[in-house]
Amino acid sequence: MITAECINCDVCEPVCPNQAIAMGREFYEIDPAKCTECVGHFDEPQCVSLCPVECIPVNPAHVETPEQLLAKYHELTQA
């Protein structure tokens, strides 16, 4: 999730391989149905590693195991 500390710097949205990040009413938001925490794409979440204000913690309402994230990655990338 992205917290209210977000400064709308536009760094996170273009680096998300699943297009899970979009502008919300006041700041960027992450769609948990699309977010795999970059599992399947990168070794670490790109939005978290690039965020200059560290406002992207794991959402306690959407904690997923690496196996669940990988399964979601496979579902999202099926053609």
C-alpha positions in Angstrom: 0.0 0.0 0.0 1.0 3.6 -0.4 0.6 5.8 2.6 -0.4 9.5 2.9 3.3 10.4 3.1 3.4 9.9 -0.7 4.7 13.1 -2.4 3.4 12.0 -5.9 6.9 12.0 -7.3 5.8 9.7 -10.2 8.6 7.2 -9.6 6.6 4.1 -8.6 3.9 4.0 -11.3 6.1 3.5 -14.4 8.3 0.8 -12.8 5.5 -1.5 -11.8 5.6 -4.5 -14.1 1.9 -5.4 -13.4 0.5 -1.9 -13.8 -0.8 -2.2 -10.2 -0.1 1.4 -9.3 -2.3 4.3 -10.4 -3.1 7.8 -9.2 -5.8 7.9 -6.6 -7.8 10.8 -5.3 -4.9 12.3 -3.4 -1.9 10.1 -4.0 -0.9 6.9 -5.8 -2.6 3.7 -4.9 -1.8 0.0 -5.4 -4.4 -2.5 -6.6 -3.7 -5.6 -4.5 -5.3 -7.8 -7.1 -2.5 -6.9 -9.5 0.4 -6.5 -7.1 2.8 -9.4 -6.9 5.5 -7.4 -5.0 7.4 -7.9 -8.2 7.7 -11.7 -7.6 8.3 -13.2 -11.0 9.8 -10.0 -12.4 12.4 -8.8 -9.9 14.2 -9.8 -6.7 12.5 -7.0 -4.8 9.5 -4.7 -5.2 10.7 -1.9 -7.5 8.3 0.7 -6.1 9.7 0.1 -2.6 13.3 0.2 -3.7 12.8 3.5 -5.6 10.5 5.4 -3.3 12.3 8.5 -2.0 10.1 8.9 1.0 9.7 5.2 2.0 5.9 5.3 2.0 5.2 1.8 0.6 4.9 -0.7 3.5 3.3 -4.1 3.1 -0.4 -3.8 3.5 -1.4 -5.8 6.6 -4.8 -6.5 5.0 -3.1 -8.1 2.0 -0.2 -10.2 3.4 0.7 -12.9 0.9 3.3 -15.7 0.9 5.9 -15.9 -1.9 4.0 -18.9 -3.2 0.7 -16.9 -3.4 2.5 -14.0 -5.1 4.0 -16.3 -7.6 0.7 -17.9 -8.3 -0.8 -14.5 -8.9 2.1 -13.6 -11.2 1.3 -16.7 -13.3 -2.4 -15.8 -13.4 -1.6 -12.2 -14.5 0.9 -13.2 -17.2 -1.1 -16.0 -18.8 -1.7 -15.2 -22.5 
